[in-house]
Amino acid sequence: MIKLAALLLLLTFTPPSQGAETSAPALAEAMRQARNSDGFSARMNVTVIQSDGHRALPFKIAVIGQIDANGQRLLIRGISPDTVRNRYFAAERNNEGRIRAIAYTTVHAIKNVDPAEPLFGSGLVLWDMLAPWWNWSQQSSGAVEQIAGRSCTPIHSLAAGNNSSIHEVISCVDPDAKLAMRTQLLDRHHNPIRSFMVKKTMRKESGALAASKLTVTTADRVLTEVEVYSGDEHYRIEPDTFAALDARTETEK
């Protein structure tokens, strides 16, 4: 029903043929193909819990996205409370891998932002939601693990250069459930930056499982709980949905 959970963790992929051993690059390619969508939307409840246990006031956001061979576009809108309402973030990744992001309250007051910056003081990050690591050229697999009673295969994605603060991403993929139960982002010294863990799943229209509740944990042990409460896998992208991104593109030419 809701494709955003697959986007956030980039979890869903086309399973390999029964009895066939699939390489890590093949799984990465399958992940890229499975994420393609003419349009999707979702609404989420988000709660941030500090390392001392303090729970911040929960907030709600809406996410609209589109992914095709030419790249990806995302729009995040704050719904409630007033501290986030009608605050917008948008990002895009072109087919050459370039990522840019903007923030605005109206299309007439747009500013560039770092796609690696957290959203609304949470563990949600635009860069993660675009998941560029599935397009990295270096993919390898590790030994099968057990997570929450499921077998999954770690897929290691290595960045080609040294410019990114995120050097390696490890996604532990359960091919039977078509889900990555855990995804870890690491720096070049193998220190953790953020990790995602699936807590609850739901059955999609296709019959595959998707994450309906997940957590994001940062290096300083701040926990973000994310729960999808509604969405549309076949959302119609209106001509003005990404107007702010388009407007920024025109001013940069």
Accessible surface in RSA format (square Angstrom, percent):
REM  Atomic radii and reference values for relative SASA: ProtOr
REM  Chains: A
REM  Algorithm: Lee & Richards
REM  Probe-radius: 1.40
REM  Slices: 20
REM RES _ NUM      All-atoms   Total-Side   Main-Chain    Non-polar    All polar
REM                ABS   REL    ABS   REL    ABS   REL    ABS   REL    ABS   REL
RES MET A   1    95.60  49.5  94.41  62.5   1.19   2.8  64.01  54.4  31.59  41.9
RES ILE A   2     4.91   2.8   4.91   3.7   0.00   0.0   4.91   3.5   0.00   0.0
RES LYS A   3    28.84  14.1  28.84  17.7   0.00   0.0  10.86   9.8  17.98  19.2
RES LEU A   4     0.00   0.0   0.00   0.0   0.00   0.0   0.00   0.0   0.00   0.0
RES ALA A   5     0.39   0.4   0.00   0.0   0.39   0.9   0.39   0.6   0.00   0.0
RES ALA A   6     2.39   2.2   2.11   3.3   0.28   0.6   2.39   3.4   0.00   0.0
RES LEU A   7     3.25   1.8   1.77   1.3   1.48   3.7   3.13   2.2   0.12   0.3
RES LEU A   8     3.31   1.8   3.31   2.4   0.00   0.0   3.31   2.3   0.00   0.0
RES LEU A   9     1.22   0.7   0.68   0.5   0.54   1.4   0.68   0.5   0.54   1.5
RES LEU A  10     0.02   0.0   0.00   0.0   0.02   0.0   0.00   0.0   0.02   0.0
RES LEU A  11     0.27   0.1   0.27   0.2   0.00   0.0   0.27   0.2   0.00   0.0
RES THR A  12    15.27  10.9  15.24  15.5   0.03   0.1  15.09  20.3   0.19   0.3
RES PHE A  13     2.65   1.3   0.47   0.3   2.18   5.7   1.30   0.8   1.35   3.9
RES THR A  14    86.00  61.2  78.19  79.3   7.81  18.6  60.57  81.4  25.43  38.4
RES PRO A  15    53.97  39.3  41.74  38.0  12.23  44.5  41.74  34.5  12.23  76.0
RES PRO A  16    40.78  29.7  22.43  20.4  18.35  66.7  34.07  28.1   6.71  41.7
RES SER A  17    86.54  73.1  69.36  92.6  17.18  39.6  38.93  82.9  47.61  66.7
RES GLN A  18   176.44  98.7 147.17 107.6  29.27  69.7  67.92 144.6 108.52  82.3
RES GLY A  19    90.18 111.2   0.00   N/A  90.18 111.2  45.51 124.9  44.66 100.0
RES ALA A  20    57.35  52.7  37.34  57.6  20.01  45.5  44.87  63.2  12.48  33.1
RES GLU A  21   179.77 103.2 139.88 105.8  39.89  95.0  59.98 116.0 119.79  97.8
RES THR A  22    42.72  30.4  20.55  20.8  22.17  52.8  19.11  25.7  23.62  35.7
RES SER A  23    64.02  54.1  49.60  66.2  14.41  33.2  48.67 103.6  15.35  21.5
RES ALA A  24     6.00   5.5   2.23   3.4   3.77   8.6   2.28   3.2   3.72   9.9
RES PRO A  25    73.04  53.2  68.45  62.4   4.59  16.7  69.37  57.3   3.67  22.8
RES ALA A  26    44.09  40.5  31.60  48.8  12.50  28.4  39.14  55.1   4.95  13.1
RES LEU A  27    17.82   9.9  17.82  12.8   0.00   0.0  17.82  12.5   0.00   0.0
RES ALA A  28     0.65   0.6   0.65   1.0   0.00   0.0   0.65   0.9   0.00   0.0
RES GLU A  29    67.43  38.7  67.43  51.0   0.00   0.0  42.03  81.3  25.39  20.7
RES ALA A  30    17.82  16.4  13.04  20.1   4.78  10.9  17.67  24.9   0.15   0.4
RES MET A  31     0.92   0.5   0.92   0.6   0.00   0.0   0.86   0.7   0.06   0.1
RES ARG A  32    65.51  27.5  62.27  31.7   3.24   7.7  19.16  26.2  46.35  28.1
RES GLN A  33   102.65  57.4  91.77  67.1  10.88  25.9  31.67  67.4  70.98  53.8
RES ALA A  34    23.86  21.9   6.58  10.2  17.28  39.3  16.84  23.7   7.01  18.6
RES ARG A  35     6.83   2.9   5.45   2.8   1.38   3.3   3.05   4.2   3.79   2.3
RES ASN A  36    62.74  43.3  50.63  48.9  12.10  29.1  19.99  48.1  42.75  41.3
RES SER A  37    14.07  11.9   3.80   5.1  10.27  23.7  11.28  24.0   2.79   3.9
RES ASP A  38   130.41  91.3 118.86 118.3  11.55  27.3  38.40  90.4  92.01  91.8
RES GLY A  39     1.77   2.2   0.00   N/A   1.77   2.2   0.00   0.0   1.77   4.0
RES PHE A  40     0.54   0.3   0.54   0.3   0.00   0.0   0.54   0.3   0.00   0.0
RES SER A  41    18.26  15.4  18.26  24.4   0.00   0.0   7.96  16.9  10.30  14.4
RES ALA A  42     1.51   1.4   0.00   0.0   1.51   3.4   0.72   1.0   0.79   2.1
RES ARG A  43    96.89  40.7  96.89  49.4   0.00   0.0  13.83  18.9  83.06  50.3
RES MET A  44     0.17   0.1   0.17   0.1   0.00   0.0   0.17   0.1   0.00   0.0
RES ASN A  45    52.43  36.2  50.66  49.0   1.77   4.3  17.67  42.5  34.76  33.6
RES VAL A  46     0.17   0.1   0.00   0.0   0.17   0.4   0.17   0.1   0.00   0.0
RES THR A  47    16.87  12.0  16.60  16.8   0.27   0.6   1.63   2.2  15.24  23.0
RES VAL A  48     7.00   4.6   6.30   5.7   0.70   1.7   6.30   5.5   0.70   1.9
RES ILE A  49    22.11  12.6  21.84  16.3   0.28   0.7  21.84  15.7   0.28   0.8
RES GLN A  50    71.48  40.0  67.72  49.5   3.76   9.0  20.10  42.8  51.38  39.0
RES SER A  51    83.05  70.2  47.48  63.4  35.57  81.9  18.69  39.8  64.36  90.2
RES ASP A  52   121.51  85.1  79.64  79.3  41.88  99.0  50.18 118.1  71.33  71.1
RES GLY A  53    46.99  57.9   0.00   N/A  46.99  57.9  30.38  83.4  16.61  37.2
RES HIS A  54   114.70  62.7 106.26  73.9   8.45  21.6  72.96  75.2  41.75  48.6
RES ARG A  55   134.00  56.3 115.62  58.9  18.38  43.8  51.95  71.0  82.04  49.7
RES ALA A  56    36.67  33.7  31.26  48.2   5.40  12.3  34.37  48.4   2.29   6.1
RES LEU A  57   129.39  72.1 108.59  77.7  20.80  52.3 112.72  79.2  16.66  44.8
RES PRO A  58    71.75  52.3  64.37  58.7   7.38  26.8  64.48  53.2   7.27  45.2
RES PHE A  59    13.58   6.8  11.51   7.1   2.07   5.4  13.24   8.0   0.34   1.0
RES LYS A  60    82.87  40.4  82.87  50.8   0.00   0.0  30.33  27.3  52.54  56.0
RES ILE A  61     0.10   0.1   0.10   0.1   0.00   0.0   0.10   0.1   0.00   0.0
RES ALA A  62     9.83   9.0   9.08  14.0   0.75   1.7   9.21  13.0   0.61   1.6
RES VAL A  63     0.18   0.1   0.00   0.0   0.18   0.4   0.00   0.0   0.18   0.5
RES ILE A  64    28.28  16.1  28.28  21.1   0.00   0.0  28.28  20.4   0.00   0.0
RES GLY A  65     0.00   0.0   0.00   N/A   0.00   0.0   0.00   0.0   0.00   0.0
RES GLN A  66    41.00  22.9  39.44  28.8   1.56   3.7   4.17   8.9  36.84  27.9
RES ILE A  67     9.49   5.4   8.11   6.0   1.39   3.3   8.29   6.0   1.20   3.3
RES ASP A  68    69.12  48.4  60.08  59.8   9.04  21.4  27.95  65.8  41.18  41.1
RES ALA A  69    94.61  87.0  64.83 100.0  29.78  67.8  75.91 106.9  18.71  49.6
RES ASN A  70   109.98  75.8 100.44  97.1   9.54  23.0  25.04  60.3  84.95  82.1
RES GLY A  71     9.71  12.0   0.00   N/A   9.71  12.0   7.40  20.3   2.31   5.2
RES GLN A  72     4.46   2.5   2.08   1.5   2.38   5.7   2.40   5.1   2.06   1.6
RES ARG A  73    65.57  27.5  65.43  33.4   0.14   0.3  19.31  26.4  46.26  28.0
RES LEU A  74     1.29   0.7   1.29   0.9   0.00   0.0   1.29   0.9   0.00   0.0
RES LEU A  75    15.27   8.5  14.61  10.5   0.66   1.7  14.61  10.3   0.66   1.8
RES ILE A  76     0.00   0.0   0.00   0.0   0.00   0.0   0.00   0.0   0.00   0.0
RES ARG A  77    62.52  26.3  62.42  31.8   0.10   0.2  12.49  17.1  50.03  30.3
RES GLY A  78     0.00   0.0   0.00   N/A   0.00   0.0   0.00   0.0   0.00   0.0
RES ILE A  79    29.19  16.6  25.88  19.3   3.31   8.0  26.27  18.9   2.93   7.9
RES SER A  80    29.83  25.2  29.83  39.8   0.00   0.0  18.15  38.6  11.69  16.4
RES PRO A  81    35.83  26.1  32.66  29.8   3.17  11.5  35.81  29.6   0.02   0.1
RES ASP A  82   113.04  79.2  93.61  93.2  19.43  46.0  36.49  85.9  76.55  76.3
RES THR A  83   103.07  73.3  87.60  88.8  15.47  36.9  86.70 116.4  16.38  24.8
RES VAL A  84     8.89   5.8   8.89   8.0   0.00   0.0   8.89   7.7   0.00   0.0
RES ARG A  85   108.06  45.4  95.53  48.7  12.53  29.8  39.68  54.2  68.38  41.4
RES ASN A  86    75.47  52.0  74.20  71.7   1.27   3.1  20.26  48.8  55.21  53.4
RES ARG A  87    94.25  39.6  94.25  48.0   0.00   0.0  26.58  36.3  67.67  41.0
RES TYR A  88    48.18  22.5  47.07  26.8   1.11   2.9  18.92  14.2  29.26  36.1
RES PHE A  89    22.17  11.1  22.17  13.7   0.00   0.0  22.17  13.4   0.00   0.0
RES ALA A  90     1.28   1.2   1.28   2.0   0.00   0.0   1.28   1.8   0.00   0.0
RES ALA A  91     0.00   0.0   0.00   0.0   0.00   0.0   0.00   0.0   0.00   0.0
RES GLU A  92    40.00  23.0  39.97  30.2   0.03   0.1   7.81  15.1  32.18  26.3
RES ARG A  93    22.97   9.6  21.56  11.0   1.41   3.4   0.15   0.2  22.82  13.8
RES ASN A  94    50.08  34.5  46.50  44.9   3.58   8.6  29.75  71.6  20.33  19.7
RES ASN A  95   101.14  69.7  68.15  65.9  32.98  79.4  17.80  42.8  83.34  80.6
RES GLU A  96   156.77  90.0 117.33  88.8  39.44  93.9  46.48  89.9 110.29  90.0
RES GLY A  97    35.70  44.0   0.00   N/A  35.70  44.0  18.85  51.7  16.85  37.7
RES ARG A  98   137.52  57.7 125.44  63.9  12.08  28.8  56.99  77.9  80.53  48.8
RES ILE A  99    34.54  19.7  11.69   8.7  22.85  55.1  11.69   8.4  22.85  62.0
RES ARG A 100    23.27   9.8  20.04  10.2   3.23   7.7  19.39  26.5   3.88   2.4
RES ALA A 101     2.64   2.4   0.00   0.0   2.64   6.0   0.00   0.0   2.64   7.0
RES ILE A 102     0.22   0.1   0.22   0.2   0.00   0.0   0.22   0.2   0.00   0.0
RES ALA A 103     8.97   8.3   8.64  13.3   0.34   0.8   8.73  12.3   0.24   0.6
RES TYR A 104    22.18  10.4  13.19   7.5   8.99  23.4  12.79   9.6   9.38  11.6
RES THR A 105    84.62  60.2  70.87  71.8  13.76  32.8  52.07  69.9  32.55  49.2
RES THR A 106    71.51  50.9  65.17  66.1   6.34  15.1  66.09  88.8   5.42   8.2
RES VAL A 107    66.19  43.6  55.86  50.6  10.33  24.9  55.86  48.5  10.33  28.0
RES HIS A 108   170.61  93.2 132.62  92.2  37.99  97.2  95.36  98.3  75.25  87.6
RES ALA A 109    59.20  54.4  42.32  65.3  16.88  38.4  52.47  73.9   6.73  17.8
RES ILE A 110    28.87  16.4   9.28   6.9  19.59  47.2   9.57   6.9  19.30  52.4
RES LYS A 111   130.72  63.8 129.84  79.7   0.88   2.1  73.50  66.2  57.23  61.0
RES ASN A 112    87.53  60.4  66.75  64.5  20.78  50.0  29.17  70.2  58.36  56.4
RES VAL A 113    36.87  24.3  20.85  18.9  16.03  38.6  29.81  25.9   7.06  19.2
RES ASP A 114    74.58  52.2  61.64  61.3  12.94  30.6  26.66  62.7  47.92  47.8
RES PRO A 115    24.96  18.2  24.96  22.7   0.00   0.0  24.96  20.6   0.00   0.0
RES ALA A 116    44.15  40.6  35.63  55.0   8.52  19.4  35.63  50.2   8.52  22.6
RES GLU A 117    97.35  55.9  96.25  72.8   1.10   2.6  31.72  61.4  65.63  53.6
RES PRO A 118    71.90  52.4  56.44  51.4  15.46  56.2  56.44  46.6  15.46  96.1
RES LEU A 119     2.82   1.6   2.82   2.0   0.00   0.0   2.82   2.0   0.00   0.0
RES PHE A 120    27.03  13.5   0.47   0.3  26.56  69.1   9.93   6.0  17.10  48.9
RES GLY A 121    64.26  79.2   0.00   N/A  64.26  79.2  38.86 106.6  25.40  56.9
RES SER A 122     7.01   5.9   0.00   0.0   7.01  16.1   1.89   4.0   5.12   7.2
RES GLY A 123     2.04   2.5   0.00   N/A   2.04   2.5   1.59   4.4   0.44   1.0
RES LEU A 124     2.34   1.3   0.97   0.7   1.37   3.4   2.34   1.6   0.00   0.0
RES VAL A 125     1.67   1.1   0.67   0.6   1.00   2.4   0.67   0.6   1.00   2.7
RES LEU A 126     1.28   0.7   1.28   0.9   0.00   0.0   1.28   0.9   0.00   0.0
RES TRP A 127    29.96  12.0  29.96  14.5   0.00   0.0  13.13   7.0  16.82  27.3
RES ASP A 128     1.84   1.3   1.84   1.8   0.00   0.0   1.60   3.8   0.23   0.2
RES MET A 129     0.21   0.1   0.21   0.1   0.00   0.0   0.21   0.2   0.00   0.0
RES LEU A 130     0.02   0.0   0.02   0.0   0.00   0.0   0.02   0.0   0.00   0.0
RES ALA A 131     0.00   0.0   0.00   0.0   0.00   0.0   0.00   0.0   0.00   0.0
RES PRO A 132    11.32   8.3  10.69   9.7   0.63   2.3  10.69   8.8   0.63   3.9
RES TRP A 133     0.27   0.1   0.27   0.1   0.00   0.0   0.24   0.1   0.02   0.0
RES TRP A 134     0.80   0.3   0.80   0.4   0.00   0.0   0.80   0.4   0.00   0.0
RES ASN A 135    62.63  43.2  35.54  34.3  27.09  65.2  17.00  40.9  45.63  44.1
RES TRP A 136    42.66  17.1  34.25  16.6   8.41  19.8  22.69  12.1  19.98  32.4
RES SER A 137    97.06  82.0  57.87  77.2  39.19  90.3  56.33 120.0  40.72  57.1
RES GLN A 138    84.00  47.0  78.68  57.5   5.32  12.7  32.00  68.1  52.00  39.4
RES GLN A 139    23.11  12.9   4.60   3.4  18.51  44.1   5.23  11.1  17.88  13.6
RES SER A 140    57.11  48.3  53.29  71.1   3.82   8.8  41.73  88.9  15.38  21.5
RES SER A 141    67.41  57.0  39.81  53.1  27.60  63.6   5.88  12.5  61.53  86.2
RES GLY A 142    29.22  36.0   0.00   N/A  29.22  36.0  20.34  55.8   8.88  19.9
RES ALA A 143    86.75  79.8  64.99 100.3  21.77  49.5  75.26 106.0  11.50  30.5
RES VAL A 144    97.36  64.1  70.61  63.9  26.74  64.4  70.61  61.4  26.74  72.5
RES GLU A 145    60.72  34.9  54.53  41.3   6.19  14.7  28.61  55.3  32.11  26.2
RES GLN A 146   123.26  68.9  93.93  68.6  29.33  69.8  58.58 124.7  64.68  49.1
RES ILE A 147    19.00  10.8  14.93  11.1   4.06   9.8  19.00  13.7   0.00   0.0
RES ALA A 148    90.82  83.5  39.24  60.6  51.58 117.3  60.31  84.9  30.51  80.8
RES GLY A 149    73.92  91.2   0.00   N/A  73.92  91.2  35.56  97.6  38.36  85.9
RES ARG A 150    83.06  34.9  79.44  40.5   3.62   8.6  15.83  21.6  67.23  40.7
RES SER A 151    53.96  45.6  46.86  62.5   7.09  16.3  27.48  58.5  26.48  37.1
RES CYS A 152     0.94   0.7   0.00   0.0   0.94   2.2   0.94   2.4   0.00   0.0
RES THR A 153    31.70  22.5  31.70  32.1   0.00   0.0  16.50  22.2  15.20  23.0
RES PRO A 154     4.95   3.6   4.95   4.5   0.00   0.0   4.95   4.1   0.00   0.0
RES ILE A 155     0.59   0.3   0.21   0.2   0.38   0.9   0.21   0.2   0.38   1.0
RES HIS A 156    45.56  24.9  45.11  31.4   0.45   1.2  31.47  32.4  14.09  16.4
RES SER A 157     0.66   0.6   0.66   0.9   0.00   0.0   0.00   0.0   0.66   0.9
RES LEU A 158    56.44  31.4  56.44  40.4   0.00   0.0  56.44  39.6   0.00   0.0
RES ALA A 159     9.91   9.1   6.15   9.5   3.76   8.5   6.24   8.8   3.68   9.7
RES ALA A 160    85.29  78.4  49.66  76.6  35.63  81.1  49.88  70.2  35.41  93.8
RES GLY A 161    39.32  48.5   0.00   N/A  39.32  48.5  31.18  85.6   8.14  18.2
RES ASN A 162   111.80  77.1  96.03  92.8  15.77  38.0  22.56  54.3  89.24  86.3
RES ASN A 163   157.96 108.9 122.13 118.0  35.83  86.3  37.67  90.7 120.30 116.3
RES SER A 164    40.92  34.6  28.88  38.5  12.04  27.7  32.56  69.3   8.36  11.7
RES SER A 165    77.27  65.3  64.19  85.7  13.08  30.1  50.33 107.2  26.94  37.7
RES ILE A 166     7.35   4.2   7.35   5.5   0.00   0.0   7.35   5.3   0.00   0.0
RES HIS A 167    45.47  24.9  45.23  31.4   0.24   0.6  23.61  24.3  21.87  25.4
RES GLU A 168    18.09  10.4  18.09  13.7   0.00   0.0   0.24   0.5  17.85  14.6
RES VAL A 169     0.33   0.2   0.21   0.2   0.13   0.3   0.21   0.2   0.13   0.3
RES ILE A 170    15.44   8.8  15.10  11.2   0.34   0.8  15.10  10.9   0.34   0.9
RES SER A 171     0.94   0.8   0.94   1.3   0.00   0.0   0.28   0.6   0.66   0.9
RES CYS A 172     0.31   0.2   0.08   0.1   0.23   0.5   0.08   0.2   0.23   0.2
RES VAL A 173     2.06   1.4   2.06   1.9   0.00   0.0   2.06   1.8   0.00   0.0
RES ASP A 174     4.22   3.0   4.22   4.2   0.00   0.0   0.00   0.0   4.22   4.2
RES PRO A 175    50.09  36.5  46.90  42.8   3.19  11.6  47.00  38.8   3.09  19.2
RES ASP A 176   131.55  92.1 101.98 101.5  29.56  69.9  33.16  78.0  98.39  98.1
RES ALA A 177     6.38   5.9   0.00   0.0   6.38  14.5   6.03   8.5   0.35   0.9
RES LYS A 178    56.58  27.6  56.58  34.7   0.00   0.0  19.01  17.1  37.58  40.0
RES LEU A 179     0.13   0.1   0.13   0.1   0.00   0.0   0.13   0.1   0.00   0.0
RES ALA A 180     0.31   0.3   0.21   0.3   0.10   0.2   0.21   0.3   0.10   0.3
RES MET A 181     8.81   4.6   8.76   5.8   0.05   0.1   8.76   7.4   0.05   0.1
RES ARG A 182    44.46  18.7  44.01  22.4   0.44   1.1  10.48  14.3  33.97  20.6
RES THR A 183     0.46   0.3   0.19   0.2   0.26   0.6   0.00   0.0   0.46   0.7
RES GLN A 184    52.87  29.6  52.87  38.6   0.00   0.0   2.41   5.1  50.46  38.3
RES LEU A 185     0.08   0.0   0.00   0.0   0.08   0.2   0.00   0.0   0.08   0.2
RES LEU A 186     8.41   4.7   8.41   6.0   0.00   0.0   8.41   5.9   0.00   0.0
RES ASP A 187    33.17  23.2  31.67  31.5   1.50   3.5  11.75  27.7  21.41  21.4
RES ARG A 188   108.72  45.6  81.91  41.8  26.81  63.8  38.63  52.8  70.09  42.5
RES HIS A 189   139.61  76.3 115.07  80.0  24.54  62.8  78.39  80.8  61.23  71.2
RES HIS A 190   110.94  60.6 100.09  69.6  10.86  27.8  67.69  69.8  43.25  50.3
RES ASN A 191    74.73  51.5  74.53  72.0   0.20   0.5  15.61  37.6  59.12  57.1
RES PRO A 192    88.30  64.4  82.58  75.3   5.72  20.8  82.58  68.2   5.72  35.6
RES ILE A 193    39.60  22.5  35.62  26.5   3.98   9.6  37.06  26.7   2.54   6.9
RES ARG A 194    27.05  11.4  24.84  12.7   2.21   5.3   4.84   6.6  22.21  13.5
RES SER A 195    34.79  29.4  33.73  45.0   1.07   2.5  13.56  28.9  21.23  29.7
RES PHE A 196     3.00   1.5   2.79   1.7   0.21   0.5   2.91   1.8   0.09   0.2
RES MET A 197    58.56  30.3  58.30  38.6   0.26   0.6  55.04  46.8   3.52   4.7
RES VAL A 198    10.06   6.6   1.21   1.1   8.85  21.3   1.21   1.1   8.85  24.0
RES LYS A 199   119.06  58.1  88.12  54.1  30.95  73.7  43.67  39.3  75.40  80.3
RES LYS A 200   112.88  55.1 106.82  65.5   6.06  14.4  68.09  61.3  44.80  47.7
RES THR A 201    52.71  37.5  26.56  26.9  26.15  62.3   7.83  10.5  44.89  67.9
RES MET A 202    42.35  21.9  34.57  22.9   7.78  18.5  27.63  23.5  14.72  19.5
RES ARG A 203   155.64  65.3 131.83  67.2  23.81  56.7  50.77  69.4 104.87  63.6
RES LYS A 204    18.38   9.0  12.45   7.6   5.93  14.1   1.70   1.5  16.68  17.8
RES GLU A 205   131.07  75.2  90.31  68.3  40.75  97.0  50.70  98.1  80.37  65.6
RES SER A 206    91.41  77.2  48.30  64.5  43.11  99.3  58.23 124.0  33.18  46.5
RES GLY A 207    34.31  42.3   0.00   N/A  34.31  42.3  26.63  73.1   7.68  17.2
RES ALA A 208     6.55   6.0   3.22   5.0   3.32   7.6   6.49   9.1   0.06   0.2
RES LEU A 209    18.59  10.4  17.97  12.9   0.62   1.6  17.97  12.6   0.62   1.7
RES ALA A 210     0.22   0.2   0.00   0.0   0.22   0.5   0.22   0.3   0.00   0.0
RES ALA A 211     0.05   0.0   0.00   0.0   0.05   0.1   0.00   0.0   0.05   0.1
RES SER A 212    17.54  14.8  17.06  22.8   0.48   1.1  10.56  22.5   6.98   9.8
RES LYS A 213    50.70  24.7  50.58  31.0   0.11   0.3   9.09   8.2  41.60  44.3
RES LEU A 214     1.04   0.6   1.04   0.7   0.00   0.0   1.04   0.7   0.00   0.0
RES THR A 215    10.66   7.6  10.38  10.5   0.28   0.7   6.04   8.1   4.62   7.0
RES VAL A 216     0.57   0.4   0.57   0.5   0.00   0.0   0.57   0.5   0.00   0.0
RES THR A 217    24.81  17.6  22.60  22.9   2.22   5.3   9.72  13.1  15.10  22.8
RES THR A 218    28.75  20.4  26.41  26.8   2.34   5.6  27.15  36.5   1.60   2.4
RES ALA A 219    65.24  60.0  38.47  59.4  26.77  60.9  43.25  60.9  22.00  58.3
RES ASP A 220    98.14  68.7  81.34  81.0  16.81  39.7  48.33 113.8  49.81  49.7
RES ARG A 221   161.65  67.9 153.49  78.2   8.17  19.4  54.61  74.6 107.04  64.9
RES VAL A 222    24.01  15.8  23.99  21.7   0.02   0.1  23.99  20.8   0.02   0.1
RES LEU A 223    50.28  28.0  50.28  36.0   0.00   0.0  50.28  35.3   0.00   0.0
RES THR A 224     0.06   0.0   0.06   0.1   0.00   0.0   0.00   0.0   0.06   0.1
RES GLU A 225    41.50  23.8  39.87  30.2   1.63   3.9   5.46  10.6  36.04  29.4
RES VAL A 226     0.62   0.4   0.23   0.2   0.39   0.9   0.23   0.2   0.39   1.1
RES GLU A 227    66.23  38.0  66.23  50.1   0.00   0.0  13.22  25.6  53.01  43.3
RES VAL A 228    13.09   8.6   1.19   1.1  11.90  28.7   1.19   1.0  11.90  32.3
RES TYR A 229    89.94  42.0  56.93  32.4  33.01  85.9  59.88  45.0  30.06  37.1
RES SER A 230    39.16  33.1  38.67  51.6   0.49   1.1  31.08  66.2   8.08  11.3
RES GLY A 231    21.64  26.7   0.00   N/A  21.64  26.7   6.46  17.7  15.18  34.0
RES ASP A 232    58.08  40.7  54.76  54.5   3.33   7.9  20.33  47.9  37.75  37.6
RES GLU A 233    26.18  15.0  18.98  14.4   7.20  17.1   1.70   3.3  24.48  20.0
RES HIS A 234   139.34  76.2 114.10  79.3  25.24  64.6  91.34  94.1  48.00  55.9
RES TYR A 235    66.01  30.8  60.28  34.3   5.73  14.9  33.71  25.3  32.30  39.8
RES ARG A 236   182.46  76.6 171.11  87.2  11.35  27.0  64.31  87.9 118.15  71.6
RES ILE A 237    33.29  18.9  10.96   8.2  22.34  53.8  10.96   7.9  22.34  60.6
RES GLU A 238    72.13  41.4  69.34  52.5   2.78   6.6  31.00  60.0  41.13  33.6
RES PRO A 239   129.68  94.5  94.27  85.9  35.41 128.7 108.01  89.2  21.67 134.7
RES ASP A 240   104.60  73.3  92.22  91.8  12.38  29.3  35.76  84.2  68.84  68.7
RES THR A 241    16.24  11.6   4.89   5.0  11.35  27.0   8.81  11.8   7.43  11.2
RES PHE A 242     4.75   2.4   1.64   1.0   3.11   8.1   3.70   2.2   1.05   3.0
RES ALA A 243    36.09  33.2  30.16  46.5   5.93  13.5  33.45  47.1   2.63   7.0
RES ALA A 244     1.52   1.4   0.65   1.0   0.87   2.0   0.65   0.9   0.87   2.3
RES LEU A 245     0.80   0.4   0.26   0.2   0.53   1.3   0.37   0.3   0.43   1.2
RES ASP A 246    67.07  47.0  64.88  64.6   2.19   5.2  28.36  66.7  38.71  38.6
RES ALA A 247    39.80  36.6  31.67  48.9   8.14  18.5  38.88  54.7   0.93   2.5
RES ARG A 248    55.00  23.1  54.58  27.8   0.42   1.0   3.25   4.4  51.75  31.4
RES THR A 249    47.56  33.8  46.84  47.5   0.72   1.7  43.04  57.8   4.52   6.8
RES GLU A 250   107.87  61.9  94.85  71.8  13.02  31.0  43.25  83.7  64.62  52.8
RES THR A 251   103.00  73.3  67.09  68.0  35.91  85.6  74.28  99.8  28.72  43.4
RES GLU A 252    85.33  49.0  48.73  36.9  36.60  87.1  41.76  80.8  43.57  35.6
RES LYS A 253   178.32  87.0 110.78  68.0  67.54 160.8 105.23  94.7  73.08  77.8
END  Absolute sums over single chains surface
CHAIN  1 A    11964.3       9499.6       2464.7       6113.1       5851.1
END  Absolute sums over all chains
TOTAL         11964.3       9499.6       2464.7       6113.1       5851.1
